[in-house]
Amino acid sequence: MAKQNVTIFEPYPFVVGQKIRIEGSRRKGDWEVIDISEQKVTLRCPVSHKEFSWDRFCYVVEEKDNEQWPAE
């Protein structure tokens, strides 16, 4: 077998209360993690306070300190 370049993805280990920003997706924007289950993550918008439960879908790309949240 030939060696190949392989990209490996793992589900992100969310933490309740975590502030996140999703980019490059229809779910883009700032969110607060308010609940986590084996299958779902529930997020709340800090502006509208609407809540959504979605299948766990995010992968970490970068973490930033001292970042404005929610974004202006």
Secondary structure as GFF3:
##gff-version 3
##sequence-region A 1 72
A	DSSP	beta_strand	19	22	.	.	.	ID=ss1
A	DSSP	beta_strand	29	36	.	.	.	ID=ss2
A	DSSP	beta_strand	40	44	.	.	.	ID=ss3
A	DSSP	beta_strand	51	55	.	.	.	ID=ss4
###
